[in-house]
């Protein structure tokens, strides 16, 4: 009688604990790759949204200061930076709006699907190198892009070895409007986000 009451109070057996841990490990192994992929998708989309925000801040500066203002971007240790060159000195000053983007993302990677079906600016090109060695997009006091008629696309993706074949793009129309798009490798259709 004593032996049976002790056995009921003893708790889980070692076999039961091992079975529960094995089930938990199997479920984690199944869910972890999906969670990592979703995190990378979110990070790619939020980086594109931040890029669109800095471009709109640069456009607002051009209208507010009634002068041409360029949004430059260039590689730096730890990633790449974008800044609104408010005083047109080709240097990212501490008081100018600027963002550092992560180094594990690629900017305008090779093999990116061309802007085509689904985008509002099908003839968009990647921005060319600017005066200060950086690359930039210049906004006019009226909020348009200089020189007039140009439209741009800036694409972001992870390196090929990561296993996420997704791209995000920020387009800038000749009127200075920005939009964010998404696509996957092998597709020629960009979906607006």
C-alpha positions as CSV (number, residue, x, y, z in Angstrom):
1,X,0.0,0.0,0.0
2,X,2.8,2.4,0.9
3,X,4.7,1.6,-2.3
4,X,1.7,2.4,-4.5
5,X,1.0,5.8,-2.9
6,X,4.7,6.8,-3.3
7,X,4.6,5.8,-7.0
8,X,1.6,8.1,-7.6
9,X,3.3,11.1,-6.1
10,X,6.6,10.5,-7.8
11,X,5.8,12.6,-11.0
12,X,6.9,11.9,-14.5
13,X,9.2,9.0,-15.4
14,X,12.4,9.5,-17.3
15,X,10.9,7.8,-20.4
16,X,7.9,10.3,-20.4
17,X,10.3,13.3,-20.1
18,X,12.4,12.0,-23.0
19,X,9.3,11.5,-25.2
20,X,8.0,15.0,-24.4
21,X,11.5,16.6,-25.2
22,X,11.8,14.6,-28.4
23,X,8.4,15.9,-29.6
24,X,9.3,19.5,-28.7
25,X,12.6,19.2,-30.6
26,X,10.9,17.8,-33.7
27,X,8.3,20.6,-33.6
28,X,11.0,23.2,-33.2
29,X,13.0,21.8,-36.1
30,X,9.9,22.0,-38.3
31,X,8.9,25.5,-37.2
32,X,12.3,27.2,-37.1
33,X,13.1,27.5,-40.9
34,X,9.6,29.0,-41.4
35,X,10.1,31.5,-38.6
36,X,13.6,32.5,-40.0
37,X,12.1,33.0,-43.5
38,X,9.3,35.1,-42.2
39,X,11.7,37.2,-40.2
40,X,13.9,37.8,-43.3
41,X,10.8,38.7,-45.4
42,X,9.7,41.2,-42.7
43,X,13.2,42.7,-42.5
44,X,13.5,43.1,-46.3
45,X,10.1,44.8,-46.4
46,X,10.8,47.1,-43.5
47,X,14.2,48.1,-45.0
48,X,12.4,49.0,-48.3
49,X,9.8,51.1,-46.3
50,X,12.6,52.9,-44.5
51,X,14.3,53.6,-47.8
52,X,11.1,55.1,-49.1
53,X,10.8,57.2,-46.0
54,X,14.3,58.7,-46.4
55,X,13.6,59.5,-50.0
56,X,10.4,61.3,-49.1
57,X,12.2,63.2,-46.3
58,X,14.7,64.3,-48.9
59,X,11.9,65.5,-51.2
60,X,10.3,67.4,-48.3
61,X,13.7,69.1,-47.6
62,X,13.9,70.2,-51.2
63,X,10.4,71.8,-51.1
64,X,11.0,73.3,-47.6
65,X,14.4,74.8,-48.4
66,X,13.4,75.8,-52.0
67,X,16.5,74.3,-53.5
68,X,17.7,71.1,-55.1
69,X,18.5,68.4,-52.4
70,X,20.1,65.1,-53.2
71,X,19.5,61.9,-51.3
72,X,22.9,60.1,-51.4
73,X,23.7,56.5,-50.6
74,X,27.0,54.9,-50.3
75,X,28.6,51.8,-48.7
76,X,30.1,52.2,-45.2
77,X,31.5,49.6,-42.7
78,X,28.5,47.6,-41.4
79,X,26.1,48.3,-44.3
80,X,25.2,51.2,-46.5
81,X,23.9,54.6,-45.6
82,X,21.4,57.0,-47.1
83,X,21.2,60.6,-46.2
84,X,19.5,63.8,-47.2
85,X,22.3,66.3,-48.2
86,X,20.5,69.4,-47.0
87,X,23.4,71.8,-47.4
88,X,24.7,70.2,-50.7
89,X,28.3,69.6,-49.4
90,X,28.3,65.9,-50.5
91,X,29.0,64.8,-46.9
92,X,26.7,63.2,-44.4
93,X,26.7,65.8,-41.6
94,X,25.4,64.8,-38.1
95,X,22.4,67.1,-38.3
96,X,21.1,65.7,-41.7
97,X,18.6,62.9,-41.8
98,X,20.4,59.6,-42.4
99,X,19.8,55.9,-42.0
100,X,22.3,53.0,-41.8
101,X,21.0,49.9,-43.5
102,X,22.2,46.4,-42.6
103,X,25.2,44.9,-44.3
104,X,23.6,41.5,-45.0
105,X,21.2,43.0,-47.6
106,X,22.4,43.7,-51.1
107,X,21.6,47.0,-52.8
108,X,20.8,46.8,-56.5
109,X,22.0,43.2,-56.8
110,X,22.8,41.6,-60.2
111,X,20.1,39.4,-61.6
112,X,17.3,41.5,-60.2
113,X,14.1,41.2,-62.3
114,X,13.6,44.3,-64.4
115,X,10.9,46.8,-63.5
116,X,8.1,45.7,-65.7
117,X,4.6,44.6,-65.3
118,X,3.0,45.8,-62.1
119,X,5.2,48.9,-61.5
120,X,4.2,52.4,-62.1
121,X,7.6,53.3,-63.7
122,X,8.4,50.5,-66.2
123,X,11.4,52.5,-67.6
124,X,13.1,53.1,-64.3
125,X,16.9,52.7,-63.9
126,X,19.2,52.4,-60.9
127,X,20.7,55.7,-59.9
128,X,24.1,56.5,-61.3
129,X,27.2,57.6,-59.3
130,X,27.0,61.1,-58.0
131,X,29.4,64.0,-57.5
132,X,30.8,63.0,-54.1
133,X,31.6,59.5,-55.1
134,X,28.2,58.4,-53.7
135,X,25.1,57.6,-55.6
136,X,22.0,59.8,-55.4
137,X,18.7,61.0,-56.5
138,X,18.2,64.8,-56.7
139,X,14.8,66.4,-55.9
140,X,13.9,69.9,-57.1
141,X,12.1,72.7,-55.1
142,X,8.8,71.6,-56.7
143,X,9.3,68.0,-55.5
144,X,10.1,66.4,-58.8
145,X,13.3,64.6,-59.8
146,X,16.2,66.3,-61.5
147,X,16.9,66.1,-64.4
148,X,13.3,66.0,-65.4
149,X,11.8,62.9,-66.8
150,X,14.0,60.4,-64.9
151,X,12.5,57.6,-62.9
152,X,14.5,55.4,-60.6
153,X,14.3,51.9,-59.0
154,X,16.4,50.8,-56.1
155,X,16.2,47.1,-55.3
156,X,17.1,45.2,-52.2
157,X,17.6,41.4,-51.6
158,X,19.5,38.9,-49.5
159,X,22.6,37.2,-51.0
160,X,21.9,34.1,-53.1
161,X,23.2,31.7,-50.4
162,X,20.6,32.7,-47.8
163,X,17.8,30.8,-49.6
164,X,15.3,33.7,-49.8
165,X,14.7,34.5,-53.4
166,X,12.7,37.6,-52.8
167,X,13.3,41.2,-53.9
168,X,11.9,44.5,-52.7
169,X,12.1,47.7,-54.8
170,X,11.5,51.3,-54.2
171,X,10.6,53.3,-57.2
172,X,10.8,57.1,-57.6
173,X,8.7,58.6,-60.4
174,X,9.7,61.8,-62.3
175,X,7.3,63.7,-59.9
176,X,9.1,62.5,-56.8
177,X,6.5,59.9,-55.7
178,X,7.9,56.7,-54.1
179,X,6.3,53.3,-54.1
180,X,7.4,50.0,-52.6
181,X,7.1,46.7,-54.6
182,X,7.9,43.0,-54.0
183,X,8.7,40.1,-56.3
184,X,10.5,36.8,-56.3
185,X,13.3,35.5,-58.5
186,X,12.1,34.2,-61.9
187,X,9.0,36.5,-61.9
188,X,8.5,39.5,-64.1
189,X,5.6,40.9,-62.1
190,X,6.1,43.3,-59.2
191,X,3.3,43.6,-56.6
192,X,2.9,47.0,-54.9
193,X,3.1,46.7,-51.1
